Amino acid sequence: MNCIIVDDEPLARQGVKFLLDDYPELTVSGSFNSALSASEFMRSNKVDLIFLDINMPEVNGMEFAKTIPHDTLVIFVTAFSEYAVDSYEVEAVDYLLKPLDKIRFEKAVAKAAAYHALLSKPDGQEITDITNEYVFVRADRRFTKVYFTGIKFVEALKDYIIIHTDSQRLITRMNLKAIQEQLPQSVFARVSKSYIVNTEYITAIDNNSVYIGSHEILIGSIFRDSLFERFINRKILMPNK
């Protein structure tokens, strides 16, 4: 994978580059101090993955991410946690906070590599049939039967959705709204612009995130009230006074 680093802070760029030295499968094609210089480079160079700061002069990272090629993945690297939910707007692969944690960085890179592999061969993958209990997803010249009860969550990525189960990730060309309309409304809930979760798999929740095993999924503000009203409030065990 070809990747670039975009950050107006030299030390931040060096820090990302230092961590990337441990990943021979990633080639750092460039390091830029602004979105404008990165954009100029991308006009004539293929970039698979961008490590992107948000708070930058002239054009910020969020605005820049909206202009990049549709098959280019983004990992935000920033000092500000308040933009995390906004990263769903551009379907970022991950959102890392400075100072970078090596283990957390490794997890983000692994996720980007997995998604790059999925996006590199999506042709012919589609949902072919939906019943009341399961869906058939055509991929790799076969039809995979996926029961709704086995879907942990569904994630939007570019022009596709990724269906996450216990054993696999299946990518298919479909938008999140279309699959949401087909899923059982009694257990599936939209929690952000990029995620639908099976509430039966939620292992923990707070005001900002739902947790499905090791996955933390941020809750979008416009979805929070509905999620809590439909699935959470009525099941909270209140202590006796």
C-alpha positions as CSV (number, residue, x, y, z in Angstrom):
1,M,0.0,0.0,0.0
2,N,1.2,3.5,-0.8
3,C,0.6,6.0,1.9
4,I,1.3,9.6,2.7
5,I,1.4,11.7,5.9
6,V,-0.3,15.1,6.0
7,D,0.3,17.2,9.1
8,D,1.4,20.8,9.6
9,E,3.6,19.8,12.5
10,P,7.1,18.4,11.5
11,L,7.5,16.4,14.7
12,A,4.0,14.8,14.2
13,R,5.0,13.7,10.7
14,Q,8.2,12.3,11.9
15,G,6.4,10.4,14.7
16,V,4.1,8.7,12.2
17,K,6.9,8.0,9.9
18,F,8.9,6.4,12.7
19,L,6.0,4.1,13.5
20,L,5.5,3.2,9.9
21,D,9.1,1.9,9.6
22,D,7.8,-1.3,11.3
23,Y,5.4,-2.0,8.4
24,P,7.3,-3.0,5.3
25,E,4.0,-3.6,3.5
26,L,3.4,0.2,3.6
27,T,5.4,2.5,1.4
28,V,5.5,6.1,2.5
29,S,5.3,8.0,-0.8
30,G,5.3,11.5,0.7
31,S,5.1,13.7,3.8
32,F,3.3,17.0,3.5
33,N,2.7,20.0,5.7
34,S,-0.6,21.0,4.1
35,A,-3.6,19.6,2.4
36,L,-2.9,21.7,-0.6
37,S,0.6,20.2,-1.2
38,A,-0.8,16.7,-0.6
39,S,-3.6,17.3,-3.1
40,E,-1.1,18.5,-5.7
41,F,0.9,15.3,-5.2
42,M,-2.2,13.1,-5.5
43,R,-3.1,14.5,-8.9
44,S,-0.3,12.4,-10.4
45,N,0.3,9.7,-7.8
46,K,-1.8,6.8,-6.6
47,V,-2.3,6.9,-2.8
48,D,-4.0,4.1,-1.0
49,L,-3.9,5.5,2.6
50,I,-3.5,8.9,4.2
51,F,-2.5,9.6,7.8
52,L,-4.2,12.9,8.1
53,D,-4.2,15.7,10.7
54,I,-7.4,17.7,11.1
55,N,-6.4,21.2,12.4
56,M,-4.3,22.6,9.6
57,P,-4.2,26.1,8.1
58,E,-5.9,26.9,4.8
59,V,-7.7,23.6,4.3
60,N,-8.4,21.4,7.3
61,G,-8.1,17.6,7.2
62,M,-11.9,17.0,7.3
63,E,-12.5,19.2,4.3
64,F,-9.6,17.7,2.4
65,A,-10.8,14.1,3.1
66,K,-14.1,15.0,1.3
67,T,-12.1,15.7,-1.9
68,I,-9.8,12.7,-2.2
69,P,-10.4,9.8,-4.6
70,H,-13.1,7.4,-3.5
71,D,-10.8,4.4,-3.2
72,T,-8.3,6.2,-0.9
73,L,-8.5,5.3,2.8
74,V,-8.0,7.8,5.7
75,I,-6.7,7.4,9.2
76,F,-7.1,10.7,11.1
77,V,-4.2,11.5,13.5
78,T,-5.1,14.5,15.7
79,A,-4.9,15.9,19.2
80,F,-8.6,16.7,19.3
81,S,-11.1,14.1,20.3
82,E,-14.2,16.2,19.5
83,Y,-13.9,15.5,15.8
84,A,-14.2,11.7,16.2
85,V,-17.9,11.5,15.3
86,D,-17.3,13.9,12.3
87,S,-14.8,11.4,10.9
88,Y,-17.8,9.1,10.0
89,E,-18.9,11.8,7.5
90,V,-15.9,10.8,5.3
91,E,-16.0,7.2,6.3
92,A,-12.5,7.3,7.8
93,V,-11.0,3.9,8.7
94,D,-9.9,5.0,12.1
95,Y,-9.3,8.0,14.4
96,L,-6.1,8.2,16.4
97,L,-5.3,10.7,19.1
98,K,-1.9,12.2,19.7
99,P,0.4,11.2,21.4
100,L,0.2,8.0,19.4
101,D,0.0,4.7,21.2
102,K,1.9,2.0,19.4
103,I,-0.6,-0.8,20.0
104,R,-3.5,1.4,19.0
105,F,-1.6,2.5,15.8
106,E,-0.9,-1.1,14.9
107,K,-4.7,-1.9,15.2
108,A,-5.5,1.0,12.9
109,V,-2.9,-0.1,10.3
110,A,-4.2,-3.7,10.4
111,K,-7.8,-2.4,9.9
112,A,-6.7,-0.2,6.9
113,A,-4.8,-3.2,5.3
114,A,-7.9,-5.4,5.7
115,Y,-10.2,-2.9,4.2
116,H,-7.8,-2.2,1.3
117,A,-7.8,-5.9,0.5
118,L,-11.6,-5.9,0.6
119,L,-11.9,-2.9,-1.7
120,S,-9.3,-4.3,-4.1
121,K,-11.7,-7.1,-5.2
122,P,-15.3,-6.0,-4.7
123,D,-16.5,-6.6,-8.3
124,G,-19.3,-9.0,-8.5
125,Q,-20.1,-8.8,-4.8
126,E,-23.7,-8.0,-4.0
127,I,-26.6,-8.9,-1.9
128,T,-28.8,-11.2,-4.0
129,D,-31.6,-12.3,-1.7
130,I,-33.0,-11.1,1.6
131,T,-35.5,-13.2,3.7
132,N,-36.9,-12.7,7.1
133,E,-34.0,-14.5,8.7
134,Y,-30.9,-14.3,6.5
135,V,-29.3,-12.6,3.5
136,F,-27.2,-14.1,0.7
137,V,-24.1,-12.2,-0.2
138,R,-22.4,-13.1,-3.4
139,A,-18.6,-12.9,-3.2
140,D,-15.7,-14.8,-4.6
141,R,-17.9,-16.8,-7.0
142,R,-20.0,-18.2,-4.2
143,F,-23.2,-17.2,-2.3
144,T,-22.6,-16.8,1.5
145,K,-25.6,-17.2,3.7
146,V,-25.5,-14.8,6.6
147,Y,-28.2,-15.0,9.3
148,F,-29.3,-11.7,10.8
149,T,-28.7,-13.2,14.3
150,G,-25.0,-13.6,13.4
151,I,-24.5,-10.0,12.2
152,K,-22.7,-8.0,14.9
153,F,-22.7,-4.7,13.1
154,V,-22.7,-3.2,9.6
155,E,-20.2,-0.5,8.6
156,A,-20.3,1.9,5.6
157,L,-17.1,2.2,3.6
158,K,-17.0,4.3,0.4
159,D,-19.6,2.9,-2.0
160,Y,-19.9,-0.4,0.0
161,I,-21.0,-1.8,3.3
162,I,-19.0,-4.3,5.4
163,I,-21.0,-6.9,7.2
164,H,-19.2,-8.0,10.4
165,T,-19.9,-11.4,11.9
166,D,-18.1,-13.5,14.4
167,S,-16.0,-15.2,11.8
168,Q,-15.8,-12.9,8.8
169,R,-16.1,-9.6,7.1
170,L,-18.2,-9.4,3.9
171,I,-18.1,-6.4,1.6
172,T,-20.9,-5.7,-0.8
173,R,-21.9,-2.7,-3.0
174,M,-24.9,-1.2,-1.1
175,N,-25.5,1.9,0.9
176,L,-26.2,1.8,4.6
177,K,-29.8,3.1,4.4
178,A,-30.7,0.4,1.9
179,I,-29.5,-2.5,4.2
180,Q,-31.1,-0.8,7.2
181,E,-34.5,-1.0,5.6
182,Q,-34.1,-4.8,5.2
183,L,-32.8,-5.6,8.7
184,P,-35.1,-6.5,11.6
185,Q,-35.9,-3.2,13.3
186,S,-36.5,-5.0,16.6
187,V,-32.8,-5.6,17.2
188,F,-30.8,-3.5,14.7
189,A,-30.2,0.2,15.4
190,R,-28.5,3.0,13.4
191,V,-26.0,4.6,15.8
192,S,-24.2,6.9,13.4
193,K,-24.0,7.9,9.8
194,S,-21.6,4.9,9.2
195,Y,-22.8,2.2,11.6
196,I,-25.7,-0.1,12.2
197,V,-25.4,-2.4,15.2
198,N,-27.2,-5.5,16.4
199,T,-28.2,-4.5,19.9
200,E,-28.1,-8.1,21.0
201,Y,-24.3,-7.9,20.7
202,I,-23.8,-4.7,22.7
203,T,-21.6,-5.5,25.6
204,A,-21.4,-2.0,27.1
205,I,-22.6,1.5,26.4
206,D,-21.9,5.0,27.6
207,N,-23.2,8.4,26.5
208,N,-20.7,8.5,23.6
209,S,-20.1,5.0,22.4
210,V,-21.5,1.4,22.2
211,Y,-19.1,-1.4,22.7
212,I,-19.4,-4.7,20.8
213,G,-16.6,-6.9,22.2
214,S,-13.3,-5.1,21.4
215,H,-15.0,-2.7,19.0
216,E,-15.9,0.8,20.2
217,I,-18.4,2.5,17.9
218,L,-19.2,6.2,18.5
219,I,-22.8,7.3,18.7
220,G,-23.9,10.2,16.5
221,S,-25.8,12.9,18.4
222,I,-28.8,12.7,16.1
223,F,-29.1,8.9,16.8
224,R,-28.5,8.9,20.6
225,D,-32.0,9.6,21.9
226,S,-33.6,7.0,19.6
227,L,-31.1,4.4,20.6
228,F,-31.5,4.9,24.3
229,E,-35.3,5.2,24.1
230,R,-35.8,2.0,22.0
231,F,-33.1,-0.3,23.4
232,I,-31.4,0.9,26.5
233,N,-33.6,2.9,29.0
234,R,-36.2,0.1,29.4
235,K,-33.5,-2.4,30.3
236,I,-31.5,-0.4,32.8
237,L,-31.5,-2.1,36.2
238,M,-32.1,0.7,38.8
239,P,-31.1,0.3,42.4
240,N,-33.7,0.5,45.2
241,K,-33.8,3.8,47.0
